């Protein structure tokens, strides 16, 4: 039985009920608890003198994955964080077999990001900060975060609906940029990181929200021209900026929406991007809500542009 325990732990951590369709109100918790039960059995065997019963980073990571995949919200995220803290504590006390690695921390960050809790972004950020701290203090040389860790936290804030979300994403991205410039080469900011900030501002109700989203788009374009950070505004970037402009309902922002659409189309003509009908619909919506005398004419022009591009792409972008 002992020889098969790691395989059983792996299987339970992947939530087998989920694939078989045997879902119930606590099926995810049952799987995660079974992983912990098997892990405890290993520990008990070890204390009883069985030198072959060794808990490892891999087996503990299965427990973290079990809770992260359980669908049990904040309770699961808190349990995963507690296990991670236990792993780090055991490693600090000399158990080198249970050293938390980047995956260990990433499971917990993801668990909080997917928990649906009100303060999930702050909890995910706290784990990221702790991760970097134990690495910089020399307490765990496997705890150096990568760009994905930052992306998870950024996207969690961006989609949280919190009043502070947009400003928080900007601060976290600036923190990531500083670390990258300080020598953390795996933290090079990428398009997805900037898109999270654009998304956060596009969903914000602050007066400066659209201006900031537009400015970040321009900054991304400048980075692309300079060949920095491998950042290239994509369809998601332009769509979120144009959609944000449409919410404002003024001629000024309708013109900004059209300018962003013009930039997107220039990329399309160069073969860099392919637009979809949604981005055109948002641009039309921006003019429709602008109350400008020329709004019907401007909206019709954009519709005609969509029809033209649609024809070029074999009716794939139908209005």
Secondary structure, DSSP 4 states (H G I P E B T S, - for coil): -HHHHHHHHHHHHT-HHHHHT---TTHHHHHHHHHHHHHHHHHHHHHTT-TT----HHHHHHHHHHHHTS--HHHHHHHHHHHHHHHHHHHHTT-GGG---HHHHHHHHHHHHTS--TTHHHHHHHHHHHHHHHHHTTS-TT----HHHHHHHHHHHHTS--TTHHHHHHHHHHHHHHHHHTT-GGG---HHHHHHHHHHHHH--STTHHHHHHHHHHHHHHHHHHT-TT----HHHHHHHHHHHHHH-SHHHHHHHHHHHHHHHHHHHTTS----HHHHHHHHHHHHTS--TTHHHHHHHHHHHHHHHHHHTTSTT--
